[in-house]
Amino acid sequence: MEFSSVKIIALAVTDFERAKSFYGNTLGLVPDTEHGMEGAFVLGETILLLKPTGEWYGRPTDSLNARLTLEVKDARATERALRAQGVTISDPVAVYDGYPVGAFLDSEGNKLWFCSD
């Protein structure tokens, strides 16, 4: 058995249209037009797929969820840009094991982490 990369990350969303606007407009992610999946965005070689709650699992919670960390060029600059867009910063950038890491909440309350070298 050989795992080579993460292909799809799926996030539960309570308001599909609001979440699509957040990821597409607020964060500026590019919609995935290649695979024909509504609410899918391109993150390098990975697809971020938004799924309405009830379709496959319940409302987003803080307990026992996968942790999604996005790589950025400058974590501190990313935090400033997110704040300027009105995005809630749940965990301000701090250094962990030598890497600046922070987190924000998406439009549905999912916590997304980001880090830089």
C-alpha positions, 0 to 999 in steps of 0.5 A, spaced: 500 500 500 502 506 498 499 513 499 502 519 495 498 525 496 492 528 499 487 529 493 480 531 496 479 535 502 471 535 504 468 540 508 461 540 511 458 547 510 451 549 513 450 554 508 453 552 501 452 559 497 455 563 503 461 558 503 462 558 496 462 565 496 467 565 502 472 560 499 471 563 492 471 571 493 474 572 500 479 567 500 480 568 492 481 560 491 480 558 484 474 554 482 475 547 480 472 546 473 476 540 471 472 535 475 465 537 474 464 538 482 460 544 484 463 547 490 470 545 489 476 549 489 483 548 487 489 548 492 495 546 488 494 538 486 489 538 492 481 539 491 477 543 497 470 540 496 464 543 500 459 539 502 452 541 505 451 538 511 446 532 512 449 530 505 454 526 508 455 528 515 453 533 521 454 540 522 462 542 523 464 541 530 471 542 534 471 535 536 475 530 532 475 533 526 481 533 521 486 538 521 487 542 515 493 546 514 494 551 508 501 553 506 502 560 505 508 564 503 508 569 509 503 567 515 503 574 518 502 577 512 496 572 511 493 573 518 493 581 516 490 580 509 484 575 512 483 580 518 482 586 512 477 581 509 473 581 516 475 573 517 475 571 524 482 569 526 481 564 531 488 562 533 493 568 531 500 566 528 505 563 533 511 560 532 511 552 533 517 548 532 520 554 528 514 555 524 509 561 524 502 558 524 495 561 525 488 559 524 481 562 522 474 560 521 471 560 515 463 562 513 461 555 516 465 555 523 470 550 520 477 552 523 483 552 517 490 553 519 495 556 515 503 556 516 509 558 512 517 557 513 
